[in-house]
Amino acid sequence: MNKELAVNKFVDMIQASWTWKRLTMDEKKRFMKLLDLAIERREIQGTYEQRFSTLHLMYDAFLQGCQYEPMGWRE
């Protein structure tokens, strides 16, 4: 896969996820701002797989900051 597409594919994936649907509009904006900052600082590097892994780690950490729980979160 083309490593340049990793961010776009990741954003498409999370925006279709149930966790994204349960975030507030403010939380969604904050995550996208964080992602833009990481891109601006060139912090997402490596192969497609490495970039995707970094993006997953960022989103997982963000969800943890939102008190994410795997079962019953914001139902």
C-alpha positions in Angstrom: 0.0 0.0 0.0 1.0 3.6 -0.6 2.2 5.0 2.7 0.9 8.4 1.7 -2.6 7.1 1.9 -2.4 5.8 5.5 -3.8 8.9 7.2 -6.7 9.2 4.8 -7.6 5.5 5.1 -7.3 5.7 8.9 -9.6 8.7 9.1 -12.1 7.0 6.8 -12.0 3.9 9.1 -12.4 5.8 12.4 -15.2 8.0 11.1 -17.2 4.9 10.3 -16.5 3.4 13.7 -19.0 3.2 16.6 -16.5 5.0 18.9 -16.3 8.0 16.6 -20.1 8.2 16.5 -20.2 8.4 20.3 -17.7 11.3 20.5 -19.0 14.8 20.9 -18.5 17.3 18.1 -15.9 19.1 20.3 -14.0 15.8 20.9 -14.0 15.0 17.1 -12.6 18.4 16.4 -9.9 18.0 19.1 -8.8 14.7 17.7 -8.6 16.1 14.1 -6.6 19.1 15.4 -4.2 16.6 17.1 -3.9 14.6 13.9 -3.3 17.8 11.9 -0.5 18.8 14.4 1.1 15.4 14.1 1.1 15.7 10.3 2.5 19.2 10.4 5.3 18.1 12.7 5.9 15.0 10.5 5.4 12.7 13.4 3.7 10.0 11.4 6.4 8.3 9.5 7.6 5.0 8.1 5.8 2.3 6.0 2.1 2.2 5.6 1.8 -0.3 8.4 4.0 1.7 10.7 2.0 4.9 10.0 -1.3 3.0 10.5 0.1 1.6 13.8 1.0 5.1 15.0 -2.4 6.4 14.1 -4.1 3.6 16.0 -2.0 4.4 19.1 -2.9 8.1 18.8 -6.6 7.3 18.6 -6.5 4.7 21.4 -4.7 7.3 23.6 -7.3 9.9 22.7 -10.2 7.5 23.6 -8.5 6.7 26.9 -8.5 10.4 27.7 -12.2 10.4 27.0 -12.7 7.6 29.6 -13.4 5.0 26.9 -14.6 1.6 28.1 -15.1 -1.3 25.7 -18.5 -2.3 27.0 -21.4 0.2 27.4 -19.4 3.3 26.7 -21.8 6.3 26.2 -24.8 4.2 25.4 
